[in-house]
């Protein structure tokens, strides 16, 4: 059974990317994990820039 990640580790993905990272066969497990990590960082970056999280 999978473990639920912290809600703060969320990535904004289009449906195609969501499928590919979760179920796709074009990337290895390590590549999918690296892409998901990248997507999480980019999502958090945009949320901070828009003043929606973090900051003062």
PDB file of N, CA, C and O in Angstrom:
ATOM      1  N   UNK A   1       0.847  -1.180   0.000  1.00  0.00           N
ATOM      2  CA  UNK A   1       0.000   0.000   0.000  1.00  0.00           C
ATOM      3  C   UNK A   1       0.889   1.238   0.000  1.00  0.00           C
ATOM      4  O   UNK A   1       1.886   1.291   0.720  1.00  0.00           O
ATOM      5  N   UNK A   2       0.529   2.229  -0.805  1.00  0.00           N
ATOM      6  CA  UNK A   2       1.294   3.463  -0.893  1.00  0.00           C
ATOM      7  C   UNK A   2       1.051   4.358   0.307  1.00  0.00           C
ATOM      8  O   UNK A   2       0.036   4.248   0.994  1.00  0.00           O
ATOM      9  N   UNK A   3       2.007   5.248   0.543  1.00  0.00           N
ATOM     10  CA  UNK A   3       1.876   6.222   1.624  1.00  0.00           C
ATOM     11  C   UNK A   3       1.543   7.570   1.010  1.00  0.00           C
ATOM     12  O   UNK A   3       2.080   7.937  -0.035  1.00  0.00           O
ATOM     13  N   UNK A   4       0.651   8.305   1.667  1.00  0.00           N
ATOM     14  CA  UNK A   4       0.286   9.625   1.190  1.00  0.00           C
ATOM     15  C   UNK A   4       1.391  10.612   1.567  1.00  0.00           C
ATOM     16  O   UNK A   4       1.841  10.651   2.712  1.00  0.00           O
ATOM     17  N   UNK A   5       1.813  11.397   0.599  1.00  0.00           N
ATOM     18  CA  UNK A   5       2.812  12.429   0.841  1.00  0.00           C
ATOM     19  C   UNK A   5       2.170  13.633   1.502  1.00  0.00           C
ATOM     20  O   UNK A   5       0.949  13.788   1.476  1.00  0.00           O
ATOM     21  N   UNK A   6       2.984  14.472   2.088  1.00  0.00           N
ATOM     22  CA  UNK A   6       2.530  15.715   2.678  1.00  0.00           C
ATOM     23  C   UNK A   6       1.863  16.573   1.612  1.00  0.00           C
ATOM     24  O   UNK A   6       2.356  16.645   0.487  1.00  0.00           O
ATOM     25  N   UNK A   7       0.759  17.219   1.941  1.00  0.00           N
ATOM     26  CA  UNK A   7       0.036  18.052   0.982  1.00  0.00           C
ATOM     27  C   UNK A   7       0.873  19.209   0.461  1.00  0.00           C
ATOM     28  O   UNK A   7       0.576  19.748  -0.606  1.00  0.00           O
ATOM     29  N   UNK A   8       1.920  19.606   1.193  1.00  0.00           N
ATOM     30  CA  UNK A   8       2.792  20.681   0.726  1.00  0.00           C
ATOM     31  C   UNK A   8       3.637  20.248  -0.465  1.00  0.00           C
ATOM     32  O   UNK A   8       4.178  21.093  -1.179  1.00  0.00           O
ATOM     33  N   UNK A   9       3.755  18.949  -0.685  1.00  0.00           N
ATOM     34  CA  UNK A   9       4.547  18.426  -1.800  1.00  0.00           C
ATOM     35  C   UNK A   9       3.627  18.099  -2.966  1.00  0.00           C
ATOM     36  O   UNK A   9       3.512  16.949  -3.389  1.00  0.00           O
ATOM     37  N   UNK A  10       2.979  19.131  -3.470  1.00  0.00           N
ATOM     38  CA  UNK A  10       2.017  18.999  -4.552  1.00  0.00           C
ATOM     39  C   UNK A  10       2.568  19.657  -5.800  1.00  0.00           C
ATOM     40  O   UNK A  10       3.225  20.696  -5.734  1.00  0.00           O
ATOM     41  N   UNK A  11       2.290  19.039  -6.942  1.00  0.00           N
ATOM     42  CA  UNK A  11       2.720  19.614  -8.214  1.00  0.00           C
ATOM     43  C   UNK A  11       1.504  19.889  -9.084  1.00  0.00           C
ATOM     44  O   UNK A  11       0.588  19.071  -9.170  1.00  0.00           O
ATOM     45  N   UNK A  12       1.505  21.042  -9.722  1.00  0.00           N
ATOM     46  CA  UNK A  12       0.458  21.371 -10.684  1.00  0.00           C
ATOM     47  C   UNK A  12       0.836  20.710 -12.012  1.00  0.00           C
ATOM     48  O   UNK A  12       1.832  21.077 -12.635  1.00  0.00           O
ATOM     49  N   UNK A  13       0.039  19.742 -12.434  1.00  0.00           N
ATOM     50  CA  UNK A  13       0.339  18.986 -13.653  1.00  0.00           C
ATOM     51  C   UNK A  13      -0.868  18.959 -14.576  1.00  0.00           C
ATOM     52  O   UNK A  13      -2.012  18.932 -14.122  1.00  0.00           O
ATOM     53  N   UNK A  14      -0.601  18.966 -15.869  1.00  0.00           N
ATOM     54  CA  UNK A  14      -1.680  18.756 -16.831  1.00  0.00           C
ATOM     55  C   UNK A  14      -2.052  17.269 -16.781  1.00  0.00           C
ATOM     56  O   UNK A  14      -1.266  16.465 -16.280  1.00  0.00           O
ATOM     57  N   UNK A  15      -3.223  16.888 -17.285  1.00  0.00           N
ATOM     58  CA  UNK A  15      -3.640  15.482 -17.228  1.00  0.00           C
ATOM     59  C   UNK A  15      -2.646  14.514 -17.881  1.00  0.00           C
ATOM     60  O   UNK A  15      -2.432  13.415 -17.369  1.00  0.00           O
ATOM     61  N   UNK A  16      -2.052  14.903 -18.983  1.00  0.00           N
ATOM     62  CA  UNK A  16      -1.108  14.022 -19.668  1.00  0.00           C
ATOM     63  C   UNK A  16       0.142  13.779 -18.820  1.00  0.00           C
ATOM     64  O   UNK A  16       0.611  12.647 -18.705  1.00  0.00           O
ATOM     65  N   UNK A  17       0.677  14.854 -18.227  1.00  0.00           N
ATOM     66  CA  UNK A  17       1.863  14.715 -17.372  1.00  0.00           C
ATOM     67  C   UNK A  17       1.527  13.910 -16.119  1.00  0.00           C
ATOM     68  O   UNK A  17       2.327  13.086 -15.676  1.00  0.00           O
ATOM     69  N   UNK A  18       0.354  14.143 -15.552  1.00  0.00           N
ATOM     70  CA  UNK A  18      -0.072  13.400 -14.368  1.00  0.00           C
ATOM     71  C   UNK A  18      -0.107  11.904 -14.674  1.00  0.00           C
ATOM     72  O   UNK A  18       0.381  11.095 -13.885  1.00  0.00           O
ATOM     73  N   UNK A  19      -0.676  11.543 -15.803  1.00  0.00           N
ATOM     74  CA  UNK A  19      -0.732  10.123 -16.184  1.00  0.00           C
ATOM     75  C   UNK A  19       0.673   9.564 -16.393  1.00  0.00           C
ATOM     76  O   UNK A  19       1.003   8.494 -15.882  1.00  0.00           O
ATOM     77  N   UNK A  20       1.491  10.284 -17.137  1.00  0.00           N
ATOM     78  CA  UNK A  20       2.830   9.788 -17.456  1.00  0.00           C
ATOM     79  C   UNK A  20       3.674   9.595 -16.193  1.00  0.00           C
ATOM     80  O   UNK A  20       4.401   8.608 -16.081  1.00  0.00           O
ATOM     81  N   UNK A  21       3.582  10.524 -15.250  1.00  0.00           N
ATOM     82  CA  UNK A  21       4.374  10.405 -14.022  1.00  0.00           C
ATOM     83  C   UNK A  21       3.827   9.331 -13.090  1.00  0.00           C
ATOM     84  O   UNK A  21       4.578   8.740 -12.314  1.00  0.00           O
ATOM     85  N   UNK A  22       2.542   9.079 -13.163  1.00  0.00           N
ATOM     86  CA  UNK A  22       1.946   8.070 -12.288  1.00  0.00           C
ATOM     87  C   UNK A  22       1.888   6.678 -12.873  1.00  0.00           C
ATOM     88  O   UNK A  22       2.038   5.692 -12.152  1.00  0.00           O
ATOM     89  N   UNK A  23       1.670   6.587 -14.184  1.00  0.00           N
ATOM     90  CA  UNK A  23       1.406   5.292 -14.797  1.00  0.00           C
ATOM     91  C   UNK A  23       2.163   5.029 -16.086  1.00  0.00           C
ATOM     92  O   UNK A  23       2.144   3.913 -16.606  1.00  0.00           O
ATOM     93  N   UNK A  24       2.821   6.040 -16.596  1.00  0.00           N
ATOM     94  CA  UNK A  24       3.458   5.921 -17.902  1.00  0.00           C
ATOM     95  C   UNK A  24       4.602   4.926 -17.939  1.00  0.00           C
ATOM     96  O   UNK A  24       5.195   4.592 -16.914  1.00  0.00           O
ATOM     97  N   UNK A  25       4.894   4.466 -19.133  1.00  0.00           N
ATOM     98  CA  UNK A  25       5.947   3.467 -19.329  1.00  0.00           C
ATOM     99  C   UNK A  25       7.128   4.034 -20.102  1.00  0.00           C
ATOM    100  O   UNK A  25       8.071   3.300 -20.398  1.00  0.00           O
ATOM    101  N   UNK A  26       7.103   5.338 -20.441  1.00  0.00           N
ATOM    102  CA  UNK A  26       8.166   5.946 -21.239  1.00  0.00           C
ATOM    103  C   UNK A  26       9.370   6.364 -20.406  1.00  0.00           C
ATOM    104  O   UNK A  26      10.450   6.605 -20.946  1.00  0.00           O
ATOM    105  N   UNK A  27       9.187   6.451 -19.092  1.00  0.00           N
ATOM    106  CA  UNK A  27      10.266   6.871 -18.195  1.00  0.00           C
ATOM    107  C   UNK A  27      10.512   5.782 -17.163  1.00  0.00           C
ATOM    108  O   UNK A  27       9.596   5.052 -16.785  1.00  0.00           O
ATOM    109  N   UNK A  28      11.754   5.680 -16.713  1.00  0.00           N
ATOM    110  CA  UNK A  28      12.064   4.748 -15.628  1.00  0.00           C
ATOM    111  C   UNK A  28      11.504   5.315 -14.323  1.00  0.00           C
ATOM    112  O   UNK A  28      11.105   6.477 -14.256  1.00  0.00           O
ATOM    113  N   UNK A  29      11.482   4.492 -13.315  1.00  0.00           N
ATOM    114  CA  UNK A  29      11.000   4.941 -12.008  1.00  0.00           C
ATOM    115  C   UNK A  29      11.828   6.127 -11.512  1.00  0.00           C
ATOM    116  O   UNK A  29      11.283   7.092 -10.974  1.00  0.00           O
ATOM    117  N   UNK A  30      13.141   6.049 -11.695  1.00  0.00           N
ATOM    118  CA  UNK A  30      14.025   7.132 -11.264  1.00  0.00           C
ATOM    119  C   UNK A  30      13.754   8.414 -12.050  1.00  0.00           C
ATOM    120  O   UNK A  30      13.768   9.505 -11.479  1.00  0.00           O
ATOM    121  N   UNK A  31      13.510   8.290 -13.347  1.00  0.00           N
ATOM    122  CA  UNK A  31      13.200   9.465 -14.171  1.00  0.00           C
ATOM    123  C   UNK A  31      11.865  10.077 -13.765  1.00  0.00           C
ATOM    124  O   UNK A  31      11.740  11.300 -13.701  1.00  0.00           O
ATOM    125  N   UNK A  32      10.869   9.241 -13.492  1.00  0.00           N
ATOM    126  CA  UNK A  32       9.559   9.751 -13.056  1.00  0.00           C
ATOM    127  C   UNK A  32       9.703  10.490 -11.730  1.00  0.00           C
ATOM    128  O   UNK A  32       9.104  11.550 -11.549  1.00  0.00           O
ATOM    129  N   UNK A  33      10.493   9.945 -10.794  1.00  0.00           N
ATOM    130  CA  UNK A  33      10.697  10.596  -9.500  1.00  0.00           C
ATOM    131  C   UNK A  33      11.397  11.940  -9.679  1.00  0.00           C
ATOM    132  O   UNK A  33      11.024  12.926  -9.043  1.00  0.00           O
ATOM    133  N   UNK A  34      12.409  11.983 -10.543  1.00  0.00           N
ATOM    134  CA  UNK A  34      13.131  13.230 -10.789  1.00  0.00           C
ATOM    135  C   UNK A  34      12.212  14.276 -11.413  1.00  0.00           C
ATOM    136  O   UNK A  34      12.272  15.448 -11.041  1.00  0.00           O
ATOM    137  N   UNK A  35      11.372  13.874 -12.345  1.00  0.00           N
ATOM    138  CA  UNK A  35      10.439  14.817 -12.978  1.00  0.00           C
ATOM    139  C   UNK A  35       9.395  15.310 -11.980  1.00  0.00           C
ATOM    140  O   UNK A  35       9.012  16.480 -12.009  1.00  0.00           O
ATOM    141  N   UNK A  36       8.936  14.429 -11.104  1.00  0.00           N
ATOM    142  CA  UNK A  36       7.964  14.840 -10.093  1.00  0.00           C
ATOM    143  C   UNK A  36       8.608  15.820  -9.113  1.00  0.00           C
ATOM    144  O   UNK A  36       7.991  16.815  -8.734  1.00  0.00           O
ATOM    145  N   UNK A  37       9.838  15.542  -8.706  1.00  0.00           N
ATOM    146  CA  UNK A  37      10.543  16.481  -7.822  1.00  0.00           C
ATOM    147  C   UNK A  37      10.676  17.846  -8.485  1.00  0.00           C
ATOM    148  O   UNK A  37      10.467  18.876  -7.845  1.00  0.00           O
ATOM    149  N   UNK A  38      11.021  17.849  -9.754  1.00  0.00           N
ATOM    150  CA  UNK A  38      11.153  19.106 -10.505  1.00  0.00           C
ATOM    151  C   UNK A  38       9.820  19.846 -10.563  1.00  0.00           C
ATOM    152  O   UNK A  38       9.774  21.063 -10.389  1.00  0.00           O
ATOM    153  N   UNK A  39       8.736  19.108 -10.809  1.00  0.00           N
ATOM    154  CA  UNK A  39       7.405  19.721 -10.891  1.00  0.00           C
ATOM    155  C   UNK A  39       6.988  20.305  -9.548  1.00  0.00           C
ATOM    156  O   UNK A  39       6.367  21.367  -9.504  1.00  0.00           O
ATOM    157  N   UNK A  40       7.320  19.631  -8.461  1.00  0.00           N
ATOM    158  CA  UNK A  40       6.995  20.152  -7.123  1.00  0.00           C
ATOM    159  C   UNK A  40       7.725  21.464  -6.882  1.00  0.00           C
ATOM    160  O   UNK A  40       7.130  22.432  -6.408  1.00  0.00           O
ATOM    161  N   UNK A  41       9.005  21.498  -7.205  1.00  0.00           N
ATOM    162  CA  UNK A  41       9.793  22.725  -7.007  1.00  0.00           C
ATOM    163  C   UNK A  41       9.227  23.865  -7.847  1.00  0.00           C
ATOM    164  O   UNK A  41       9.080  24.981  -7.349  1.00  0.00           O
ATOM    165  N   UNK A  42       8.909  23.602  -9.105  1.00  0.00           N
ATOM    166  CA  UNK A  42       8.376  24.654  -9.977  1.00  0.00           C
ATOM    167  C   UNK A  42       7.017  25.144  -9.491  1.00  0.00           C
ATOM    168  O   UNK A  42       6.721  26.335  -9.578  1.00  0.00           O
ATOM    169  N   UNK A  43       6.194  24.241  -8.982  1.00  0.00           N
ATOM    170  CA  UNK A  43       4.885  24.630  -8.445  1.00  0.00           C
ATOM    171  C   UNK A  43       5.064  25.526  -7.221  1.00  0.00           C
ATOM    172  O   UNK A  43       4.425  26.573  -7.115  1.00  0.00           O
ATOM    173  N   UNK A  44       5.928  25.116  -6.303  1.00  0.00           N
ATOM    174  CA  UNK A  44       6.172  25.941  -5.112  1.00  0.00           C
ATOM    175  C   UNK A  44       6.754  27.294  -5.481  1.00  0.00           C
ATOM    176  O   UNK A  44       6.407  28.307  -4.875  1.00  0.00           O
ATOM    177  N   UNK A  45       7.630  27.316  -6.467  1.00  0.00           N
ATOM    178  CA  UNK A  45       8.219  28.576  -6.930  1.00  0.00           C
ATOM    179  C   UNK A  45       7.121  29.533  -7.396  1.00  0.00           C
ATOM    180  O   UNK A  45       7.137  30.710  -7.037  1.00  0.00           O
ATOM    181  N   UNK A  46       6.192  29.052  -8.170  1.00  0.00           N
ATOM    182  CA  UNK A  46       5.112  29.909  -8.662  1.00  0.00           C
ATOM    183  C   UNK A  46       4.186  30.364  -7.529  1.00  0.00           C
ATOM    184  O   UNK A  46       3.734  31.510  -7.520  1.00  0.00           O
ATOM    185  N   UNK A  47       3.906  29.482  -6.585  1.00  0.00           N
ATOM    186  CA  UNK A  47       3.045  29.856  -5.461  1.00  0.00           C
ATOM    187  C   UNK A  47       3.685  30.952  -4.619  1.00  0.00           C
ATOM    188  O   UNK A  47       3.000  31.874  -4.177  1.00  0.00           O
ATOM    189  N   UNK A  48       4.990  30.859  -4.394  1.00  0.00           N
ATOM    190  CA  UNK A  48       5.701  31.885  -3.629  1.00  0.00           C
ATOM    191  C   UNK A  48       5.720  33.194  -4.404  1.00  0.00           C
ATOM    192  O   UNK A  48       5.440  34.254  -3.844  1.00  0.00           O
ATOM    193  N   UNK A  49       6.044  33.127  -5.673  1.00  0.00           N
ATOM    194  CA  UNK A  49       6.097  34.351  -6.494  1.00  0.00           C
ATOM    195  C   UNK A  49       4.758  35.076  -6.537  1.00  0.00           C
ATOM    196  O   UNK A  49       4.709  36.303  -6.619  1.00  0.00           O
ATOM    197  N   UNK A  50       3.690  34.322  -6.483  1.00  0.00           N
ATOM    198  CA  UNK A  50       2.350  34.934  -6.517  1.00  0.00           C
ATOM    199  C   UNK A  50       1.868  35.338  -5.132  1.00  0.00           C
ATOM    200  O   UNK A  50       0.761  35.855  -4.982  1.00  0.00           O
ATOM    201  N   UNK A  51       2.692  35.104  -4.123  1.00  0.00           N
ATOM    202  CA  UNK A  51       2.335  35.486  -2.767  1.00  0.00           C
ATOM    203  C   UNK A  51       1.274  34.592  -2.133  1.00  0.00           C
ATOM    204  O   UNK A  51       0.606  34.999  -1.183  1.00  0.00           O
ATOM    205  N   UNK A  52       1.118  33.390  -2.648  1.00  0.00           N
ATOM    206  CA  UNK A  52       0.091  32.505  -2.141  1.00  0.00           C
ATOM    207  C   UNK A  52       0.567  31.629  -0.977  1.00  0.00           C
ATOM    208  O   UNK A  52      -0.246  31.105  -0.215  1.00  0.00           O
ATOM    209  N   UNK A  53       1.887  31.475  -0.847  1.00  0.00           N
ATOM    210  CA  UNK A  53       2.478  30.747   0.277  1.00  0.00           C
ATOM    211  C   UNK A  53       3.782  31.419   0.665  1.00  0.00           C
ATOM    212  O   UNK A  53       4.388  32.135  -0.133  1.00  0.00           O
ATOM    213  N   UNK A  54       4.209  31.182   1.906  1.00  0.00           N
ATOM    214  CA  UNK A  54       5.502  31.696   2.368  1.00  0.00           C
ATOM    215  C   UNK A  54       5.558  33.212   2.404  1.00  0.00           C
ATOM    216  O   UNK A  54       4.541  33.901   2.325  1.00  0.00           O
ATOM    217  N   UNK A  55       6.750  33.693   2.523  1.00  0.00           N
ATOM    218  CA  UNK A  55       6.939  35.145   2.529  1.00  0.00           C
ATOM    219  C   UNK A  55       6.436  35.796   3.808  1.00  0.00           C
ATOM    220  O   UNK A  55       5.990  35.131   4.743  1.00  0.00           O
ATOM    221  N   UNK A  56       6.524  37.115   3.815  1.00  0.00           N
ATOM    222  CA  UNK A  56       6.120  37.880   5.006  1.00  0.00           C
ATOM    223  C   UNK A  56       4.852  38.615   4.770  1.00  0.00           C
ATOM    224  O   UNK A  56       4.365  39.309   5.663  1.00  0.00           O
TER     225      UNK A  56
END
